[in-house]
Amino acid sequence: MDVDADTHCTIQQYLKLIQKRASGELLTTASWIRQQIINHPEYKKDSIVSERINYDLLKICKEIQDGERQCPELLGQGNNSKTKDNIPPAIQKHLTIANACT
C-alpha cells in the first residue's frame, strides 16, 4: 500500500478492529447498544426505550466520543490513531501560496 506511515497505522488499527468484531472478541455497535439498554435500571424488558434510557445512552456515547469514558468492550484497548487532525504548518504554508497563485 502506497501511503504514509501514519495513514498505514490508522488503516491497520481499523482492520484489527473489524477482525476483533468479526471474531466476537469485541462487541458490535448494535450488540453494545442492546447491552446498554437491557442493563439500564429503568428498562422493564418490554421493548420500550424510554426517554431517560435514550438520554443516558446518548450521554454515554458522547462521553466515549469525547474521550471522557473508555469502552474497551466496544473499541478494544489502546486504539489511538497517529494520524493528525491538523495540517502541519509547512504544508499549510505551501497550500496558501499555491492557492494564491491560482
TORKOLRO-821741 format. One line per field, with one value per residue: residue number from 1; residue in one letter; x, y, z of N, C-alpha, C in turn. Coordinates in Angstrom, 1 decimal, padded with zeros to 4 digits. Example, Ala and Ser with C-alpha at 12.3 -4.5 7.8 and 13.67 -1.06 7.14 Angstrom:
residues 2
num <- [1,2]
residuo <- [A,S]
n.x <- [013.2,012.8]
n.y <- [-005.7,-002.2]
n.z <- [007.8,007.1]
ca.x <- [012.3,013.7]
ca.y <- [-004.5,-001.1]
ca.z <- [007.8,007.1]
c.x <- [013.2,012.9]
c.y <- [-003.3,000.0]
c.z <- [007.8,007.9]
//
This chain:
residues 102
num <- [1,2,3,4,5,6,7,8,9,10,11,12,13,14,15,16,17,18,19,20,21,22,23,24,25,26,27,28,29,30,31,32,33,34,35,36,37,38,39,40,41,42,43,44,45,46,47,48,49,50,51,52,53,54,55,56,57,58,59,60,61,62,63,64,65,66,67,68,69,70,71,72,73,74,75,76,77,78,79,80,81,82,83,84,85,86,87,88,89,90,91,92,93,94,95,96,97,98,99,100,101,102]
residuo <- [M,D,V,D,A,D,T,H,C,T,I,Q,Q,Y,L,K,L,I,Q,K,R,A,S,G,E,L,L,T,T,A,S,W,I,R,Q,Q,I,I,N,H,P,E,Y,K,K,D,S,I,V,S,E,R,I,N,Y,D,L,L,K,I,C,K,E,I,Q,D,G,E,R,Q,C,P,E,L,L,G,Q,G,N,N,S,K,T,K,D,N,I,P,P,A,I,Q,K,H,L,T,I,A,N,A,C,T]
n.x <- [000.8,000.6,001.1,001.5,003.2,001.7,-001.0,-001.0,-000.7,-003.1,-005.0,-004.4,-005.1,-007.9,-008.5,-007.8,-009.7,-012.1,-011.6,-011.5,-014.1,-015.5,-014.7,-015.9,-014.6,-014.7,-017.6,-020.2,-021.4,-024.3,-024.8,-023.6,-025.2,-027.7,-027.0,-026.4,-029.0,-030.6,-029.3,-029.9,-031.2,-033.9,-035.1,-037.7,-037.9,-039.7,-039.4,-039.5,-037.9,-037.3,-037.5,-035.6,-033.8,-032.9,-031.7,-029.6,-028.1,-027.3,-025.8,-023.7,-022.5,-021.6,-019.7,-017.9,-017.1,-015.9,-013.7,-013.9,-014.7,-013.8,-014.2,-013.6,-014.9,-016.2,-014.4,-011.9,-008.5,-006.4,-006.6,-005.4,-005.1,-002.4,-002.6,-002.8,-005.1,-004.8,-003.3,000.1,002.2,004.1,003.0,000.5,001.4,002.5,000.1,-001.3,000.2,000.2,-002.6,-002.9,-001.7,-003.4]
n.y <- [-001.2,002.2,004.5,007.1,006.6,007.2,007.0,004.4,003.1,003.8,002.6,-000.1,-000.3,000.0,-002.3,-004.3,-003.8,-004.4,-007.1,-008.1,-007.6,-009.2,-011.7,-011.9,-011.1,-008.4,-006.4,-005.7,-002.5,-002.5,-004.7,-003.7,-001.4,-002.7,-004.1,-002.0,-000.9,-003.1,-003.5,-001.2,000.5,001.4,000.0,-002.1,-004.6,-004.7,-004.0,-001.3,001.7,004.2,007.8,008.5,006.3,006.5,009.0,008.6,006.7,008.1,010.0,008.5,007.7,010.1,010.8,008.7,009.3,011.9,011.1,011.0,008.8,005.4,002.5,-000.4,-002.9,-002.3,-000.9,-001.9,-002.1,000.7,002.1,004.4,006.7,007.6,009.5,012.9,015.5,018.1,020.2,020.2,023.1,023.7,022.5,023.7,026.4,026.0,025.3,027.6,029.4,028.2,028.3,031.1,031.6,030.7]
n.z <- [000.0,-000.9,001.0,003.6,006.7,009.0,008.0,007.2,009.7,010.9,009.2,009.6,012.3,012.1,010.6,012.4,014.4,013.0,012.5,015.1,015.9,014.1,014.9,017.3,019.6,020.3,021.0,018.6,017.4,017.5,019.2,021.6,022.1,022.6,024.9,026.7,026.9,027.9,030.4,031.7,034.6,034.4,032.4,031.5,030.3,028.2,025.6,025.2,024.8,026.9,027.3,029.2,029.2,026.6,026.7,028.6,027.2,024.9,026.2,027.3,024.9,023.8,025.8,025.3,022.7,023.1,024.5,027.2,028.5,028.7,026.6,026.4,025.7,023.4,021.7,022.1,023.5,023.9,021.3,019.7,017.2,015.1,013.2,012.4,013.2,012.4,009.8,009.1,009.7,007.6,005.3,005.3,004.7,002.2,000.8,001.0,-000.4,-002.9,-003.5,-003.7,-006.1,-008.0]
ca.x <- [000.0,001.5,000.6,002.4,003.2,000.5,-002.2,-000.9,-001.0,-004.6,-005.7,-004.1,-005.9,-009.3,-008.6,-007.7,-011.0,-013.0,-011.3,-012.0,-015.6,-016.0,-014.4,-016.7,-013.7,-015.3,-019.0,-020.6,-022.2,-025.6,-024.8,-023.3,-026.4,-028.6,-026.5,-026.6,-030.4,-031.0,-028.7,-030.3,-032.1,-035.3,-035.6,-038.7,-038.0,-040.9,-039.0,-039.7,-036.8,-037.9,-036.7,-034.5,-032.9,-032.3,-030.8,-028.5,-027.4,-026.6,-024.8,-022.5,-021.9,-020.9,-018.5,-016.9,-016.6,-015.1,-012.6,-014.1,-015.1,-013.2,-015.2,-012.8,-015.7,-016.6,-013.3,-010.6,-007.6,-005.3,-006.8,-005.1,-004.6,-001.3,-003.0,-003.1,-006.3,-004.4,-002.3,001.4,002.4,004.8,002.1,-000.4,002.0,002.5,-001.2,-001.7,001.0,-000.3,-003.9,-002.7,-001.2,-004.4]
ca.y <- [000.0,003.3,005.6,007.5,005.7,007.5,006.5,002.9,002.7,004.0,001.6,-001.3,-000.3,-000.3,-003.7,-005.1,-003.6,-005.2,-008.5,-008.5,-007.6,-010.3,-012.9,-011.9,-010.6,-007.2,-006.2,-004.8,-001.4,-002.9,-005.5,-002.8,-000.6,-003.6,-004.4,-000.8,-000.8,-004.2,-003.3,000.1,000.3,001.7,-000.9,-003.1,-005.8,-004.6,-003.5,000.2,002.5,005.4,009.0,008.5,005.3,007.1,010.1,008.0,006.0,009.2,010.7,007.6,007.7,011.4,010.7,007.9,010.1,012.9,010.6,011.1,007.4,004.3,001.5,-001.5,-003.9,-001.9,-000.3,-002.6,-001.4,001.5,002.4,005.8,007.0,008.5,010.5,014.2,016.2,019.4,020.2,020.7,024.4,023.8,022.1,024.8,027.5,025.6,025.4,029.1,030.0,027.6,028.9,032.5,031.6,030.3]
ca.z <- [000.0,-001.0,001.9,004.6,007.9,009.9,007.4,007.3,011.1,011.1,008.4,010.3,013.5,011.7,010.2,013.6,015.0,012.2,012.7,016.5,015.9,013.3,015.7,018.6,020.7,020.7,020.6,017.5,017.9,017.8,020.5,022.7,022.4,023.2,026.2,027.5,027.2,028.7,031.7,032.3,035.7,034.1,031.4,032.1,029.5,027.5,024.3,025.1,025.2,027.4,027.0,030.1,028.7,025.4,027.1,029.2,026.2,024.1,027.1,027.3,023.5,023.8,026.6,024.6,021.6,023.6,025.2,028.7,029.0,028.0,026.3,025.8,025.2,022.1,021.0,022.4,024.3,023.3,019.9,019.4,015.9,015.0,012.2,013.0,012.7,011.8,008.7,009.5,009.2,006.3,004.3,005.2,004.0,000.8,000.2,001.0,-001.6,-004.2,-003.8,-004.1,-007.5,-009.0]
c.x <- [000.9,000.9,001.6,002.3,002.0,-000.8,-002.2,-001.2,-002.5,-005.4,-005.6,-005.0,-007.4,-009.5,-008.6,-009.1,-012.0,-012.8,-011.8,-013.5,-016.1,-015.8,-015.2,-015.9,-014.2,-016.8,-019.2,-021.3,-023.6,-025.7,-024.5,-024.5,-027.4,-028.2,-026.7,-028.1,-030.9,-030.5,-029.1,-031.3,-033.6,-035.9,-036.5,-038.8,-039.3,-040.7,-039.3,-038.5,-037.3,-037.0,-035.4,-033.4,-032.1,-031.3,-029.5,-027.5,-026.6,-025.5,-023.5,-021.8,-021.1,-019.6,-017.5,-016.3,-015.6,-013.9,-012.7,-014.4,-014.4,-014.3,-014.4,-013.6,-016.2,-015.4,-012.0,-009.8,-006.6,-005.4,-006.6,-004.5,-003.4,-001.5,-003.4,-004.3,-005.9,-003.4,-001.0,001.6,003.1,003.9,001.0,000.1,002.1,001.2,-001.7,-001.0,000.4,-001.7,-003.9,-002.3,-002.3,-005.5]
c.y <- [001.2,004.5,005.9,006.6,005.9,006.9,005.0,002.4,002.8,002.9,000.2,-001.4,-000.6,-001.7,-004.6,-005.0,-004.4,-006.7,-008.9,-008.5,-008.8,-011.6,-013.0,-011.4,-009.3,-007.1,-005.4,-003.6,-001.7,-003.7,-004.7,-002.0,-001.5,-003.9,-003.2,-000.7,-001.8,-004.0,-002.0,-000.2,000.5,000.8,-002.0,-004.4,-005.9,-004.0,-002.0,000.9,003.9,006.6,009.0,007.5,005.9,008.2,009.6,007.4,007.1,009.9,009.8,007.7,009.0,011.3,009.8,008.7,011.2,012.5,010.7,009.7,006.4,003.2,000.3,-002.6,-003.6,-001.5,-001.0,-001.7,-000.5,001.8,003.9,005.9,007.9,009.6,011.8,014.8,017.5,019.2,020.8,022.1,024.5,023.5,023.2,026.0,027.2,025.8,026.8,029.7,029.5,028.1,030.3,032.6,031.3,031.3]
c.z <- [000.0,-000.3,002.9,005.8,008.8,009.3,007.5,008.6,011.3,010.4,009.2,011.6,013.2,011.3,011.4,014.3,014.3,012.5,014.1,016.6,015.2,014.1,017.0,019.8,021.2,020.2,019.4,018.2,018.3,019.1,021.7,023.1,023.1,024.7,027.2,027.9,028.2,030.2,032.4,033.4,035.4,033.1,032.0,031.2,028.7,026.0,024.1,025.7,025.6,027.1,027.9,029.7,027.5,025.7,027.7,028.2,025.3,024.9,027.1,025.9,023.4,024.6,026.0,023.5,022.0,024.4,026.7,029.3,028.1,027.8,025.6,025.2,023.8,021.2,021.2,023.3,023.5,021.8,019.7,018.1,015.9,013.9,012.9,012.4,012.0,010.7,009.3,008.9,007.9,005.2,004.1,004.5,002.5,000.1,000.1,-000.2,-002.9,-004.5,-004.2,-005.6,-008.5,-009.1]
//
